[in-house]
Amino acid sequence: MNINHVLSVEELRDGGSLIISFQSDDSCEYWLMLTKFSDSGKGVIHGSPVLINRTTSVEVSLDWNAANVWLHKLEAYITNSEQLGIIEKMKSVIGAHT
C-alpha cells in the first residue's frame, strides 16, 4: 500500500487517543491509531496500536515495531508544527514499547 497523502494528525477528544489519518493508493482512508486505554496518575496509558480502514471498517492490530514503521512512513508527509507535536507524542508512546 502506498500513501497518497496525510489527511490529519490529531489527539482525539477522549483525552488521549492519537491518530494519523491518511489516504492510500486504494482510495481508502486509514487511521494509524494509538487508543487511550486508561488514565493513570502518571498520565495516559495507550493500548496496542491499530490500523483501521475507515472506508471498509476493517481493523488490524499491529505490534509496536510495525506501528513504528508506519509512523516513520507517515512522518515524511507532515510539515505542520502542531501536527509534528502529536507525532512526537506518538513516537514517545511507541518508543516506550520497542
N, CA, C and O atoms as a GROMACS GRO file, in nm:
protein
  392
    1MET      N    1   0.085  -0.118   0.000
    1MET     CA    2   0.000   0.000   0.000
    1MET      C    3   0.089   0.124   0.000
    1MET      O    4   0.182   0.134   0.080
    2ASN      N    5   0.060   0.215  -0.089
    2ASN     CA    6   0.132   0.342  -0.096
    2ASN      C    7   0.045   0.453  -0.039
    2ASN      O    8  -0.076   0.455  -0.057
    3ILE      N    9   0.109   0.544   0.030
    3ILE     CA   10   0.040   0.658   0.092
    3ILE      C   11   0.028   0.769  -0.012
    3ILE      O   12   0.127   0.809  -0.073
    4ASN      N   13  -0.096   0.818  -0.033
    4ASN     CA   14  -0.115   0.933  -0.122
    4ASN      C   15  -0.091   1.064  -0.048
    4ASN      O   16  -0.015   1.149  -0.094
    5HIS      N   17  -0.157   1.078   0.067
    5HIS     CA   18  -0.136   1.198   0.148
    5HIS      C   19  -0.197   1.179   0.288
    5HIS      O   20  -0.284   1.096   0.309
    6VAL      N   21  -0.147   1.260   0.380
    6VAL     CA   22  -0.198   1.260   0.517
    6VAL      C   23  -0.314   1.358   0.523
    6VAL      O   24  -0.303   1.472   0.477
    7LEU      N   25  -0.425   1.313   0.581
    7LEU     CA   26  -0.543   1.397   0.593
    7LEU      C   27  -0.541   1.479   0.722
    7LEU      O   28  -0.574   1.597   0.722
    8SER      N   29  -0.501   1.413   0.834
    8SER     CA   30  -0.496   1.484   0.962
    8SER      C   31  -0.410   1.409   1.061
    8SER      O   32  -0.384   1.289   1.045
    9VAL      N   33  -0.366   1.481   1.162
    9VAL     CA   34  -0.293   1.425   1.276
    9VAL      C   35  -0.360   1.486   1.398
    9VAL      O   36  -0.363   1.608   1.414
   10GLU      N   37  -0.414   1.399   1.487
   10GLU     CA   38  -0.497   1.452   1.595
   10GLU      C   39  -0.480   1.376   1.725
   10GLU      O   40  -0.441   1.260   1.729
   11GLU      N   41  -0.509   1.448   1.833
   11GLU     CA   42  -0.534   1.387   1.962
   11GLU      C   43  -0.684   1.396   1.982
   11GLU      O   44  -0.740   1.505   1.990
   12LEU      N   45  -0.749   1.281   1.991
   12LEU     CA   46  -0.895   1.280   1.997
   12LEU      C   47  -0.946   1.335   2.130
   12LEU      O   48  -0.873   1.341   2.229
   13ARG      N   49  -1.071   1.375   2.130
   13ARG     CA   50  -1.132   1.438   2.247
   13ARG      C   51  -1.161   1.340   2.360
   13ARG      O   52  -1.214   1.379   2.464
   14ASP      N   53  -1.126   1.212   2.343
   14ASP     CA   54  -1.144   1.116   2.452
   14ASP      C   55  -1.037   1.134   2.559
   14ASP      O   56  -1.039   1.065   2.661
   15GLY      N   57  -0.945   1.226   2.535
   15GLY     CA   58  -0.844   1.258   2.635
   15GLY      C   59  -0.709   1.194   2.612
   15GLY      O   60  -0.625   1.193   2.703
   16GLY      N   61  -0.686   1.141   2.492
   16GLY     CA   62  -0.552   1.090   2.472
   16GLY      C   63  -0.528   0.996   2.356
   16GLY      O   64  -0.412   0.968   2.325
   17SER      N   65  -0.632   0.946   2.288
   17SER     CA   66  -0.608   0.863   2.170
   17SER      C   67  -0.542   0.949   2.063
   17SER      O   68  -0.580   1.064   2.041
   18LEU      N   69  -0.441   0.892   1.996
   18LEU     CA   70  -0.364   0.964   1.896
   18LEU      C   71  -0.383   0.897   1.761
   18LEU      O   72  -0.374   0.775   1.750
   19ILE      N   73  -0.410   0.976   1.658
   19ILE     CA   74  -0.432   0.919   1.525
   19ILE      C   75  -0.360   0.999   1.416
   19ILE      O   76  -0.338   1.120   1.427
   20ILE      N   77  -0.325   0.927   1.312
   20ILE     CA   78  -0.286   0.987   1.185
   20ILE      C   79  -0.382   0.930   1.083
   20ILE      O   80  -0.391   0.809   1.066
   21SER      N   81  -0.454   1.017   1.016
   21SER     CA   82  -0.549   0.978   0.913
   21SER      C   83  -0.483   1.002   0.778
   21SER      O   84  -0.427   1.109   0.753
   22PHE      N   85  -0.490   0.901   0.690
   22PHE     CA   86  -0.426   0.915   0.560
   22PHE      C   87  -0.505   0.840   0.452
   22PHE      O   88  -0.585   0.752   0.482
   23GLN      N   89  -0.479   0.879   0.328
   23GLN     CA   90  -0.540   0.812   0.215
   23GLN      C   91  -0.431   0.738   0.139
   23GLN      O   92  -0.320   0.788   0.122
   24SER      N   93  -0.466   0.616   0.095
   24SER     CA   94  -0.369   0.536   0.022
   24SER      C   95  -0.408   0.525  -0.126
   24SER      O   96  -0.509   0.579  -0.170
   25ASP      N   97  -0.325   0.454  -0.199
   25ASP     CA   98  -0.349   0.440  -0.343
   25ASP      C   99  -0.468   0.351  -0.376
   25ASP      O  100  -0.505   0.339  -0.493
   26ASP      N  101  -0.529   0.287  -0.276
   26ASP     CA  102  -0.653   0.211  -0.300
   26ASP      C  103  -0.777   0.297  -0.278
   26ASP      O  104  -0.889   0.247  -0.278
   27SER      N  105  -0.756   0.429  -0.260
   27SER     CA  106  -0.861   0.530  -0.239
   27SER      C  107  -0.935   0.515  -0.106
   27SER      O  108  -1.040   0.576  -0.086
   28CYS      N  109  -0.881   0.436  -0.015
   28CYS     CA  110  -0.942   0.421   0.117
   28CYS      C  111  -0.875   0.516   0.216
   28CYS      O  112  -0.760   0.554   0.199
   29GLU      N  113  -0.952   0.553   0.320
   29GLU     CA  114  -0.899   0.633   0.429
   29GLU      C  115  -0.862   0.538   0.542
   29GLU      O  116  -0.939   0.449   0.578
   30TYR      N  117  -0.743   0.559   0.598
   30TYR     CA  118  -0.693   0.477   0.708
   30TYR      C  119  -0.658   0.563   0.828
   30TYR      O  120  -0.630   0.682   0.816
   31TRP      N  121  -0.662   0.500   0.945
   31TRP     CA  122  -0.611   0.561   1.068
   31TRP      C  123  -0.503   0.472   1.124
   31TRP      O  124  -0.524   0.351   1.139
   32LEU      N  125  -0.388   0.528   1.154
   32LEU     CA  126  -0.292   0.466   1.244
   32LEU      C  127  -0.329   0.522   1.380
   32LEU      O  128  -0.324   0.643   1.400
   33MET      N  129  -0.368   0.435   1.473
   33MET     CA  130  -0.426   0.483   1.598
   33MET      C  131  -0.361   0.419   1.720
   33MET      O  132  -0.341   0.297   1.726
   34LEU      N  133  -0.328   0.504   1.815
   34LEU     CA  134  -0.287   0.460   1.948
   34LEU      C  135  -0.402   0.496   2.041
   34LEU      O  136  -0.418   0.611   2.080
   35THR      N  137  -0.481   0.396   2.075
   35THR     CA  138  -0.602   0.418   2.152
   35THR      C  139  -0.571   0.441   2.299
   35THR      O  140  -0.487   0.374   2.358
   36LYS      N  141  -0.640   0.538   2.357
   36LYS     CA  142  -0.630   0.559   2.501
   36LYS      C  143  -0.690   0.438   2.571
   36LYS      O  144  -0.806   0.403   2.547
   37PHE      N  145  -0.612   0.375   2.657
   37PHE     CA  146  -0.658   0.257   2.730
   37PHE      C  147  -0.710   0.298   2.868
   37PHE      O  148  -0.817   0.254   2.910
   38SER      N  149  -0.633   0.381   2.937
   38SER     CA  150  -0.676   0.431   3.068
   38SER      C  151  -0.598   0.556   3.101
   38SER      O  152  -0.507   0.596   3.029
   39ASP      N  153  -0.637   0.617   3.210
   39ASP     CA  154  -0.574   0.741   3.255
   39ASP      C  155  -0.526   0.717   3.398
   39ASP      O  156  -0.606   0.717   3.491
   40SER      N  157  -0.396   0.698   3.413
   40SER     CA  158  -0.341   0.674   3.547
   40SER      C  159  -0.294   0.806   3.606
   40SER      O  160  -0.299   0.910   3.540
   41GLY      N  161  -0.249   0.802   3.729
   41GLY     CA  162  -0.196   0.922   3.792
   41GLY      C  163  -0.072   0.974   3.723
   41GLY      O  164  -0.034   1.090   3.742
   42LYS      N  165  -0.008   0.889   3.643
   42LYS     CA  166   0.114   0.927   3.572
   42LYS      C  167   0.087   0.971   3.429
   42LYS      O  168   0.180   1.006   3.356
   43GLY      N  169  -0.040   0.969   3.388
   43GLY     CA  170  -0.075   1.010   3.253
   43GLY      C  171  -0.152   0.904   3.178
   43GLY      O  172  -0.195   0.804   3.237
   44VAL      N  173  -0.170   0.925   3.050
   44VAL     CA  174  -0.249   0.836   2.966
   44VAL      C  175  -0.170   0.707   2.938
   44VAL      O  176  -0.051   0.711   2.911
   45ILE      N  177  -0.240   0.596   2.947
   45ILE     CA  178  -0.184   0.467   2.908
   45ILE      C  179  -0.253   0.426   2.778
   45ILE      O  180  -0.375   0.426   2.768
   46HIS      N  181  -0.172   0.391   2.679
   46HIS     CA  182  -0.226   0.355   2.547
   46HIS      C  183  -0.230   0.204   2.529
   46HIS      O  184  -0.141   0.132   2.575
   47GLY      N  185  -0.335   0.158   2.461
   47GLY     CA  186  -0.345   0.017   2.423
   47GLY      C  187  -0.260  -0.010   2.301
   47GLY      O  188  -0.195   0.080   2.248
   48SER      N  189  -0.262  -0.133   2.256
   48SER     CA  190  -0.185  -0.172   2.138
   48SER      C  191  -0.230  -0.092   2.015
   48SER      O  192  -0.348  -0.059   2.002
   49PRO      N  193  -0.136  -0.062   1.926
   49PRO     CA  194  -0.169   0.016   1.806
   49PRO      C  195  -0.256  -0.063   1.709
   49PRO      O  196  -0.252  -0.186   1.704
   50VAL      N  197  -0.335   0.011   1.632
   50VAL     CA  198  -0.420  -0.050   1.530
   50VAL      C  199  -0.413   0.033   1.402
   50VAL      O  200  -0.387   0.153   1.404
   51LEU      N  201  -0.435  -0.036   1.291
   51LEU     CA  202  -0.451   0.029   1.161
   51LEU      C  203  -0.594   0.003   1.120
   51LEU      O  204  -0.636  -0.112   1.105
   52ILE      N  205  -0.670   0.110   1.101
   52ILE     CA  206  -0.813   0.098   1.072
   52ILE      C  207  -0.839   0.149   0.931
   52ILE      O  208  -0.803   0.262   0.896
   53ASN      N  209  -0.903   0.065   0.849
   53ASN     CA  210  -0.951   0.109   0.719
   53ASN      C  211  -1.088   0.172   0.744
   53ASN      O  212  -1.185   0.101   0.767
   54ARG      N  213  -1.095   0.302   0.740
   54ARG     CA  214  -1.218   0.375   0.771
   54ARG      C  215  -1.323   0.358   0.662
   54ARG      O  216  -1.442   0.380   0.687
   55THR      N  217  -1.282   0.320   0.544
   55THR     CA  218  -1.375   0.302   0.433
   55THR      C  219  -1.449   0.169   0.445
   55THR      O  220  -1.569   0.162   0.418
   56THR      N  221  -1.378   0.064   0.484
   56THR     CA  222  -1.436  -0.070   0.493
   56THR      C  223  -1.463  -0.115   0.636
   56THR      O  224  -1.522  -0.221   0.658
   57SER      N  225  -1.419  -0.037   0.734
   57SER     CA  226  -1.433  -0.069   0.877
   57SER      C  227  -1.353  -0.192   0.920
   57SER      O  228  -1.387  -0.257   1.018
   58VAL      N  229  -1.248  -0.223   0.846
   58VAL     CA  230  -1.160  -0.334   0.885
   58VAL      C  231  -1.050  -0.278   0.976
   58VAL      O  232  -0.987  -0.178   0.945
   59GLU      N  233  -1.030  -0.345   1.089
   59GLU     CA  234  -0.932  -0.303   1.188
   59GLU      C  235  -0.828  -0.414   1.204
   59GLU      O  236  -0.863  -0.531   1.223
   60VAL      N  237  -0.700  -0.376   1.196
   60VAL     CA  238  -0.591  -0.472   1.209
   60VAL      C  239  -0.504  -0.430   1.326
   60VAL      O  240  -0.455  -0.317   1.331
   61SER      N  241  -0.483  -0.522   1.420
   61SER     CA  242  -0.392  -0.495   1.531
   61SER      C  243  -0.249  -0.498   1.480
   61SER      O  244  -0.213  -0.582   1.397
   62LEU      N  245  -0.169  -0.407   1.531
   62LEU     CA  246  -0.028  -0.400   1.493
   62LEU      C  247   0.058  -0.426   1.617
   62LEU      O  248   0.017  -0.396   1.729
   63ASP      N  249   0.176  -0.481   1.595
   63ASP     CA  250   0.271  -0.483   1.706
   63ASP      C  251   0.341  -0.347   1.707
   63ASP      O  252   0.327  -0.268   1.614
   64TRP      N  253   0.415  -0.321   1.813
   64TRP     CA  254   0.475  -0.188   1.830
   64TRP      C  255   0.579  -0.158   1.722
   64TRP      O  256   0.593  -0.043   1.681
   65ASN      N  257   0.651  -0.260   1.676
   65ASN     CA  258   0.751  -0.238   1.571
   65ASN      C  259   0.685  -0.202   1.439
   65ASN      O  260   0.733  -0.114   1.367
   66ALA      N  261   0.575  -0.268   1.406
   66ALA     CA  262   0.502  -0.235   1.283
   66ALA      C  263   0.446  -0.093   1.290
   66ALA      O  264   0.448  -0.020   1.192
   67ALA      N  265   0.394  -0.055   1.407
   67ALA     CA  266   0.343   0.081   1.426
   67ALA      C  267   0.455   0.183   1.406
   67ALA      O  268   0.433   0.291   1.350
   68ASN      N  269   0.574   0.150   1.453
   68ASN     CA  270   0.688   0.239   1.437
   68ASN      C  271   0.723   0.257   1.289
   68ASN      O  272   0.755   0.368   1.246
   69VAL      N  273   0.718   0.148   1.211
   69VAL     CA  274   0.745   0.155   1.067
   69VAL      C  275   0.641   0.247   1.000
   69VAL      O  276   0.677   0.334   0.921
   70TRP      N  277   0.513   0.226   1.032
   70TRP     CA  278   0.407   0.310   0.975
   70TRP      C  279   0.428   0.457   1.013
   70TRP      O  280   0.415   0.546   0.929
   71LEU      N  281   0.459   0.481   1.139
   71LEU     CA  282   0.478   0.619   1.185
   71LEU      C  283   0.589   0.688   1.107
   71LEU      O  284   0.574   0.804   1.067
   72HIS      N  285   0.699   0.619   1.086
   72HIS     CA  286   0.810   0.680   1.012
   72HIS      C  287   0.773   0.706   0.865
   72HIS      O  288   0.815   0.807   0.808
   73LYS      N  289   0.695   0.618   0.804
   73LYS     CA  290   0.648   0.642   0.668
   73LYS      C  291   0.561   0.768   0.662
   73LYS      O  292   0.578   0.853   0.574
   74LEU      N  293   0.468   0.778   0.756
   74LEU     CA  294   0.372   0.888   0.756
   74LEU      C  295   0.436   1.021   0.795
   74LEU      O  296   0.394   1.127   0.748
   75GLU      N  297   0.535   1.015   0.881
   75GLU     CA  298   0.600   1.137   0.929
   75GLU      C  299   0.658   1.219   0.814
   75GLU      O  300   0.664   1.342   0.822
   76ALA      N  301   0.700   1.153   0.709
   76ALA     CA  302   0.759   1.223   0.594
   76ALA      C  303   0.660   1.318   0.526
   76ALA      O  304   0.701   1.407   0.452
   77TYR      N  305   0.531   1.299   0.550
   77TYR     CA  306   0.427   1.381   0.488
   77TYR      C  307   0.384   1.500   0.575
   77TYR      O  308   0.301   1.580   0.533
   78ILE      N  309   0.439   1.511   0.695
   78ILE     CA  310   0.394   1.611   0.792
   78ILE      C  311   0.489   1.731   0.792
   78ILE      O  312   0.611   1.715   0.804
   79THR      N  313   0.433   1.852   0.779
   79THR     CA  314   0.513   1.973   0.786
   79THR      C  315   0.460   2.072   0.890
   79THR      O  316   0.533   2.160   0.935
   80ASN      N  317   0.334   2.057   0.929
   80ASN     CA  318   0.270   2.146   1.025
   80ASN      C  319   0.329   2.124   1.164
   80ASN      O  320   0.337   2.010   1.210
   81SER      N  321   0.370   2.232   1.232
   81SER     CA  322   0.436   2.217   1.363
   81SER      C  323   0.343   2.158   1.470
   81SER      O  324   0.389   2.083   1.555
   82GLU      N  325   0.214   2.192   1.467
   82GLU     CA  326   0.120   2.136   1.564
   82GLU      C  327   0.108   1.984   1.542
   82GLU      O  328   0.106   1.907   1.638
   83GLN      N  329   0.101   1.944   1.417
   83GLN     CA  330   0.093   1.801   1.386
   83GLN      C  331   0.222   1.730   1.424
   83GLN      O  332   0.219   1.615   1.470
   84LEU      N  333   0.335   1.796   1.406
   84LEU     CA  334   0.463   1.736   1.444
   84LEU      C  335   0.469   1.713   1.595
   84LEU      O  336   0.533   1.618   1.640
   85GLY      N  337   0.405   1.798   1.672
   85GLY     CA  338   0.398   1.779   1.817
   85GLY      C  339   0.325   1.650   1.853
   85GLY      O  340   0.366   1.579   1.945
   86ILE      N  341   0.219   1.621   1.782
   86ILE     CA  342   0.144   1.497   1.807
   86ILE      C  343   0.225   1.377   1.759
   86ILE      O  344   0.224   1.272   1.823
   87ILE      N  345   0.297   1.393   1.649
   87ILE     CA  346   0.386   1.287   1.602
   87ILE      C  347   0.490   1.255   1.710
   87ILE      O  348   0.521   1.138   1.734
   88GLU      N  349   0.542   1.357   1.775
   88GLU     CA  350   0.640   1.335   1.882
   88GLU      C  351   0.578   1.258   1.999
   88GLU      O  352   0.643   1.172   2.058
   89LYS      N  353   0.453   1.288   2.032
   89LYS     CA  354   0.383   1.210   2.135
   89LYS      C  355   0.372   1.065   2.095
   89LYS      O  356   0.395   0.974   2.175
   90MET      N  357   0.337   1.043   1.968
   90MET     CA  358   0.324   0.906   1.918
   90MET      C  359   0.458   0.833   1.922
   90MET      O  360   0.464   0.716   1.959
   91LYS      N  361   0.566   0.903   1.884
   91LYS     CA  362   0.698   0.843   1.890
   91LYS      C  363   0.734   0.803   2.032
   91LYS      O  364   0.792   0.696   2.055
   92SER      N  365   0.699   0.888   2.126
   92SER     CA  366   0.728   0.860   2.266
   92SER      C  367   0.654   0.735   2.315
   92SER      O  368   0.712   0.650   2.382
   93VAL      N  369   0.527   0.726   2.282
   93VAL     CA  370   0.447   0.609   2.322
   93VAL      C  371   0.503   0.483   2.258
   93VAL      O  372   0.524   0.382   2.327
   94ILE      N  373   0.529   0.487   2.129
   94ILE     CA  374   0.579   0.369   2.059
   94ILE      C  375   0.719   0.335   2.108
   94ILE      O  376   0.752   0.218   2.128
   95GLY      N  377   0.802   0.437   2.126
   95GLY     CA  378   0.938   0.413   2.173
   95GLY      C  379   0.944   0.345   2.309
   95GLY      O  380   1.038   0.270   2.337
   96ALA      N  381   0.846   0.371   2.393
   96ALA     CA  382   0.842   0.308   2.526
   96ALA      C  383   0.811   0.158   2.516
   96ALA      O  384   0.830   0.085   2.613
   97HIS      N  385   0.764   0.113   2.399
   97HIS     CA  386   0.727  -0.027   2.382
   97HIS      C  387   0.817  -0.104   2.284
   97HIS      O  388   0.795  -0.222   2.260
   98THR      N  389   0.917  -0.036   2.228
   98THR     CA  390   1.006  -0.104   2.132
   98THR      C  391   1.147  -0.108   2.184
   98THR      O  392   1.236  -0.162   2.117
   0.00000   0.00000   0.00000
